[in-house]
Amino acid sequence: MATIWKTANGFIIPFSKLREMPDEKAGVVDKAQLISIRSDDGGHECTPLFSFDARQSFEMYAITQKPGFTAQGEPHPRGTMA
């Protein structure tokens, strides 16, 4: 019970929300259907696994880098979880 309470507090959601069933069923994503974004030099690739969900304020990507590749980027906005 304490772990579930801490989880709800961590996600800043009501405790009862963790007991609700999702509206949508889980599905399988075919990687061949996903569109990746590659860096100009081809060393870095970002593939969205699913689009932004406004209800959960969440999205997920797969990041792939070639061995030895380095990338420089701007920091994420404050409050972004990586």
C-alpha positions in Angstrom: 0.0 0.0 0.0 2.8 2.4 0.9 4.6 1.8 -2.4 1.4 2.5 -4.4 0.8 5.7 -2.4 4.4 6.8 -3.1 4.0 6.0 -6.8 0.8 8.1 -7.0 2.5 11.0 -5.2 5.5 10.7 -7.5 3.4 10.9 -10.6 1.2 13.6 -8.9 -2.0 11.7 -9.6 -4.8 10.6 -7.3 -4.2 7.2 -5.6 -7.5 5.9 -7.1 -6.2 6.6 -10.6 -3.8 3.7 -10.3 -6.8 1.4 -10.0 -8.5 2.5 -13.2 -8.3 0.4 -16.3 -6.9 2.1 -19.4 -9.4 3.1 -22.1 -7.3 1.6 -24.9 -5.9 -1.9 -25.2 -2.1 -2.4 -25.6 -0.9 -3.3 -29.0 2.1 -4.4 -30.9 4.2 -1.9 -32.9 5.8 -3.1 -36.1 9.2 -1.5 -36.2 9.1 -1.5 -40.0 6.1 0.9 -39.8 8.0 3.5 -37.7 9.6 6.5 -39.3 13.0 7.4 -37.8 14.8 10.7 -37.9 18.5 10.6 -38.7 21.2 13.1 -38.1 22.8 14.6 -41.2 25.9 12.5 -40.8 23.9 9.3 -40.1 25.5 8.6 -36.7 22.4 9.3 -34.6 18.8 8.0 -35.1 15.6 8.8 -33.2 12.6 6.7 -33.6 9.3 7.7 -31.9 7.8 4.5 -30.4 4.4 6.2 -29.8 3.1 9.8 -30.1 2.5 12.2 -27.4 -0.4 11.3 -25.2 -2.0 14.5 -23.7 -3.8 12.6 -21.0 -0.5 11.2 -19.7 1.7 14.0 -20.9 4.1 11.4 -22.1 5.9 10.2 -25.3 8.7 7.7 -25.9 11.6 7.4 -28.3 14.3 4.9 -29.1 17.7 6.5 -29.6 20.4 4.7 -31.6 24.0 5.8 -32.0 26.8 4.3 -34.1 29.8 3.2 -32.1 32.2 6.1 -31.4 29.6 8.7 -32.4 29.2 11.8 -30.2 26.5 14.3 -30.3 26.1 17.8 -28.8 22.7 19.2 -28.1 20.8 21.8 -26.1 19.5 20.8 -22.6 15.9 19.7 -22.2 13.5 22.3 -20.8 13.2 22.4 -17.0 10.9 19.6 -15.7 11.6 17.3 -18.6 12.3 13.7 -17.5 14.8 11.7 -19.6 
